[in-house]
Amino acid sequence: MEAGFTGQDLVLLRSLKYDPSLKPAYESIKGCLIWEDERADELSTEAKRMVNNLLIARSLLHQGLTLDAHPINPELCKNLWALAQQQVSEWPGFRRLTLSAEDKAYFEDQVARAEREDL
């Protein structure tokens, strides 16, 4: 299981503020949406990796799946998700578990484009 966020990383993540006016961007390598208020540039490499794993996990939820659908390690995914909810419950990413109709349409369009480009 992940050790969790520590030190300055924990401080930085807890300082992020949710901004409902932001629009998402699609990250094709991870296959997920991200909003500008969900990351801190100063995070350590390990913390960035954990945030990326949270974004990928959330993408499963955006696709109507569960964390059990994680293609590599569902147990690790669920453990990290639970630990992050305890440590940084106010992380803006947890406020976007359900997509608006506009964001859902954007996400589905971007996934379809990525699949066409893979052909």
C-alpha positions as CSV (number, residue, x, y, z in Angstrom):
1,M,0.0,0.0,0.0
2,E,1.1,3.6,-0.6
3,A,2.6,5.4,2.3
4,G,0.5,8.4,1.5
5,F,1.2,12.1,1.2
6,T,3.7,13.5,3.6
7,G,5.4,16.8,4.6
8,Q,5.3,19.6,2.1
9,D,3.3,17.5,-0.4
10,L,0.5,17.2,2.2
11,V,0.6,20.9,2.9
12,L,0.4,21.7,-0.8
13,L,-2.4,19.4,-1.6
14,R,-4.4,20.6,1.4
15,S,-3.9,24.2,0.2
16,L,-5.5,23.6,-3.2
17,K,-8.9,25.4,-3.6
18,Y,-11.8,24.1,-5.7
19,D,-12.8,26.4,-8.5
20,P,-16.1,25.4,-10.0
21,S,-15.7,27.8,-12.9
22,L,-12.8,25.9,-14.4
23,K,-13.1,23.7,-17.5
24,P,-11.3,20.4,-17.8
25,A,-8.5,19.4,-20.2
26,Y,-8.1,15.9,-21.5
27,E,-4.8,14.1,-20.8
28,S,-4.6,11.5,-23.5
29,I,-1.7,9.5,-22.1
30,K,-3.6,8.9,-18.9
31,G,-7.0,8.9,-20.5
32,C,-8.5,11.3,-18.0
33,L,-9.8,14.8,-17.4
34,I,-7.9,17.2,-15.2
35,W,-8.7,20.7,-13.9
36,E,-6.1,23.3,-13.1
37,D,-6.9,23.4,-9.4
38,E,-6.1,19.7,-8.9
39,R,-2.3,19.8,-9.0
40,A,0.4,21.8,-7.3
41,D,3.6,22.3,-9.4
42,E,5.9,22.0,-6.4
43,L,4.9,18.4,-5.5
44,S,7.6,15.8,-5.2
45,T,7.9,13.2,-7.9
46,E,6.3,10.6,-5.7
47,A,3.3,12.8,-4.8
48,K,2.8,13.7,-8.5
49,R,2.7,10.0,-9.3
50,M,0.1,9.4,-6.6
51,V,-2.0,12.3,-7.8
52,N,-1.7,10.9,-11.4
53,N,-3.0,7.5,-10.0
54,L,-5.9,9.3,-8.4
55,L,-6.8,11.0,-11.7
56,I,-6.7,7.6,-13.5
57,A,-8.8,6.1,-10.7
58,R,-11.3,8.9,-11.0
59,S,-11.4,8.4,-14.7
60,L,-12.8,4.9,-14.1
61,L,-15.7,6.5,-12.2
62,H,-16.2,9.0,-15.0
63,Q,-16.6,6.0,-17.4
64,G,-19.3,4.5,-15.1
65,L,-16.9,1.8,-13.8
66,T,-15.6,1.1,-10.3
67,L,-12.1,1.2,-8.9
68,D,-12.2,-2.6,-9.2
69,A,-11.9,-2.1,-13.0
70,H,-8.4,-0.8,-12.6
71,P,-6.5,-2.7,-15.3
72,I,-3.2,-3.2,-13.4
73,N,-3.8,-3.2,-9.6
74,P,-7.3,-2.7,-8.4
75,E,-6.4,-3.3,-4.7
76,L,-3.6,-0.7,-4.8
77,C,-6.0,1.7,-6.6
78,K,-8.7,1.3,-3.9
79,N,-6.2,1.6,-1.1
80,L,-4.7,4.8,-2.5
81,W,-8.1,6.3,-3.1
82,A,-9.2,5.6,0.5
83,L,-5.9,6.9,2.0
84,A,-6.1,10.1,-0.1
85,Q,-9.8,10.6,1.0
86,Q,-8.5,10.5,4.6
87,Q,-5.5,12.7,4.1
88,V,-6.7,15.3,1.6
89,S,-10.5,15.0,1.7
90,E,-10.8,18.6,0.4
91,W,-8.7,17.9,-2.7
92,P,-10.6,19.5,-5.6
93,G,-10.5,16.2,-7.6
94,F,-12.9,14.6,-5.1
95,R,-15.5,17.3,-5.9
96,R,-15.6,16.1,-9.5
97,L,-16.6,12.4,-9.2
98,T,-19.7,13.1,-11.3
99,L,-19.4,15.0,-14.6
100,S,-21.7,17.7,-15.7
101,A,-23.4,17.0,-19.1
102,E,-21.0,19.4,-20.8
103,D,-17.9,17.8,-19.2
104,K,-19.2,14.3,-20.0
105,A,-19.7,15.2,-23.6
106,Y,-16.2,16.6,-23.8
107,F,-14.7,13.5,-22.1
108,E,-16.5,11.1,-24.4
109,D,-15.5,13.1,-27.5
110,Q,-11.9,13.1,-26.4
111,V,-11.9,9.4,-25.7
112,A,-13.4,8.7,-29.1
113,R,-10.8,10.9,-30.8
114,A,-8.0,9.1,-29.0
115,E,-9.4,5.7,-30.1
116,R,-9.6,6.9,-33.7
117,E,-6.0,8.1,-33.5
118,D,-4.9,4.7,-32.2
119,L,-6.3,2.9,-35.3
